[in-house]
Amino acid sequence: MALCERCGDEIPLANDLDRAGDIDRRRHVIMVAGTPHRLSATHWQIFTLLYGHRGDVVYADRIQAELYREAKERPEASNIIREHARRLCRVLAGSRYLIENYRGIGYELIVADAADIAPGRAEPVSRCP
């Protein structure tokens, strides 16, 4: 798959992120209730992996493999991946991005339509791990 020369993401994923409108992939920022929230490098990596597979469950082992691809030693996946997903979910609370936790299996990113999060409407229910 071809990579974007500017950011290194796969081109179709980079194009999807650009079309989202509430994501600034250059600065790793996601708009939450009109406020920009900058994601750490690890959280950005998890978010883009889940975003690229939105609507599908991404196994925790796959997330661990992506995060520690170049590391000589990989930490225990269950605790570290769960903690990163929990923190990312907190950052995304109030946005149109929802992380569904499938305990012992993995995580799924659910993306609501922008109209579903219109002002005056209830925010989505958090499903943090």
Contacts in CASP RR format, 6 or more apart in sequence:
PFRMAT RR
TARGET T0000
AUTHOR 0000-0000-0000
METHOD contacts of the structure
MODEL  1
MALCERCGDEIPLANDLDRAGDIDRRRHVIMVAGTPHRLSATHWQIFTLL
YGHRGDVVYADRIQAELYREAKERPEASNIIREHARRLCRVLAGSRYLIE
NYRGIGYELIVADAADIAPGRAEPVSRCP
1 10 0 8 1.000
1 11 0 8 1.000
1 12 0 8 1.000
2 10 0 8 1.000
2 11 0 8 1.000
3 9 0 8 1.000
3 10 0 8 1.000
3 11 0 8 1.000
4 10 0 8 1.000
4 11 0 8 1.000
4 14 0 8 1.000
6 26 0 8 1.000
7 14 0 8 1.000
7 25 0 8 1.000
7 26 0 8 1.000
8 14 0 8 1.000
9 17 0 8 1.000
9 25 0 8 1.000
9 48 0 8 1.000
13 48 0 8 1.000
13 51 0 8 1.000
13 52 0 8 1.000
14 25 0 8 1.000
16 51 0 8 1.000
16 52 0 8 1.000
17 23 0 8 1.000
17 25 0 8 1.000
17 48 0 8 1.000
17 51 0 8 1.000
18 25 0 8 1.000
21 31 0 8 1.000
22 30 0 8 1.000
22 31 0 8 1.000
22 95 0 8 1.000
22 96 0 8 1.000
22 114 0 8 1.000
23 29 0 8 1.000
23 30 0 8 1.000
23 31 0 8 1.000
24 30 0 8 1.000
24 36 0 8 1.000
25 48 0 8 1.000
27 38 0 8 1.000
28 38 0 8 1.000
28 39 0 8 1.000
28 40 0 8 1.000
28 41 0 8 1.000
28 44 0 8 1.000
29 36 0 8 1.000
29 37 0 8 1.000
29 38 0 8 1.000
29 39 0 8 1.000
30 36 0 8 1.000
30 37 0 8 1.000
30 39 0 8 1.000
30 47 0 8 1.000
30 91 0 8 1.000
30 92 0 8 1.000
30 95 0 8 1.000
30 97 0 8 1.000
31 37 0 8 1.000
31 95 0 8 1.000
32 91 0 8 1.000
32 92 0 8 1.000
32 93 0 8 1.000
32 94 0 8 1.000
32 95 0 8 1.000
33 94 0 8 1.000
33 95 0 8 1.000
33 123 0 8 1.000
37 91 0 8 1.000
37 92 0 8 1.000
37 95 0 8 1.000
39 47 0 8 1.000
39 88 0 8 1.000
39 91 0 8 1.000
42 67 0 8 1.000
42 84 0 8 1.000
43 84 0 8 1.000
43 87 0 8 1.000
43 88 0 8 1.000
43 91 0 8 1.000
45 66 0 8 1.000
45 67 0 8 1.000
46 63 0 8 1.000
46 67 0 8 1.000
46 84 0 8 1.000
46 85 0 8 1.000
46 88 0 8 1.000
47 88 0 8 1.000
47 92 0 8 1.000
47 97 0 8 1.000
47 109 0 8 1.000
49 58 0 8 1.000
49 62 0 8 1.000
49 63 0 8 1.000
49 66 0 8 1.000
50 58 0 8 1.000
50 99 0 8 1.000
50 107 0 8 1.000
50 108 0 8 1.000
50 109 0 8 1.000
51 109 0 8 1.000
51 111 0 8 1.000
52 109 0 8 1.000
53 109 0 8 1.000
54 108 0 8 1.000
54 109 0 8 1.000
54 110 0 8 1.000
54 111 0 8 1.000
55 108 0 8 1.000
55 109 0 8 1.000
55 110 0 8 1.000
55 111 0 8 1.000
56 108 0 8 1.000
57 102 0 8 1.000
57 105 0 8 1.000
57 106 0 8 1.000
57 107 0 8 1.000
57 108 0 8 1.000
58 106 0 8 1.000
58 107 0 8 1.000
58 108 0 8 1.000
59 105 0 8 1.000
59 106 0 8 1.000
60 77 0 8 1.000
60 78 0 8 1.000
60 81 0 8 1.000
60 82 0 8 1.000
60 104 0 8 1.000
60 105 0 8 1.000
60 106 0 8 1.000
60 107 0 8 1.000
61 77 0 8 1.000
63 77 0 8 1.000
63 81 0 8 1.000
63 84 0 8 1.000
63 85 0 8 1.000
63 106 0 8 1.000
63 107 0 8 1.000
64 74 0 8 1.000
64 77 0 8 1.000
64 80 0 8 1.000
64 81 0 8 1.000
65 74 0 8 1.000
67 81 0 8 1.000
67 84 0 8 1.000
68 74 0 8 1.000
68 75 0 8 1.000
78 104 0 8 1.000
81 106 0 8 1.000
82 129 0 8 1.000
85 99 0 8 1.000
85 101 0 8 1.000
85 107 0 8 1.000
85 128 0 8 1.000
85 129 0 8 1.000
86 128 0 8 1.000
86 129 0 8 1.000
88 99 0 8 1.000
89 99 0 8 1.000
89 126 0 8 1.000
89 127 0 8 1.000
89 128 0 8 1.000
89 129 0 8 1.000
90 128 0 8 1.000
92 98 0 8 1.000
92 99 0 8 1.000
93 126 0 8 1.000
93 128 0 8 1.000
94 117 0 8 1.000
94 123 0 8 1.000
94 124 0 8 1.000
94 126 0 8 1.000
95 117 0 8 1.000
96 111 0 8 1.000
96 112 0 8 1.000
96 113 0 8 1.000
96 114 0 8 1.000
96 116 0 8 1.000
96 117 0 8 1.000
96 124 0 8 1.000
97 109 0 8 1.000
97 110 0 8 1.000
97 111 0 8 1.000
97 112 0 8 1.000
98 109 0 8 1.000
98 110 0 8 1.000
98 111 0 8 1.000
98 112 0 8 1.000
98 124 0 8 1.000
98 125 0 8 1.000
98 126 0 8 1.000
98 127 0 8 1.000
99 107 0 8 1.000
99 108 0 8 1.000
99 109 0 8 1.000
99 110 0 8 1.000
99 127 0 8 1.000
99 128 0 8 1.000
99 129 0 8 1.000
100 107 0 8 1.000
100 108 0 8 1.000
100 109 0 8 1.000
100 110 0 8 1.000
100 127 0 8 1.000
101 107 0 8 1.000
101 127 0 8 1.000
101 128 0 8 1.000
101 129 0 8 1.000
102 108 0 8 1.000
103 129 0 8 1.000
107 129 0 8 1.000
110 127 0 8 1.000
112 124 0 8 1.000
116 124 0 8 1.000
117 123 0 8 1.000
117 124 0 8 1.000
END
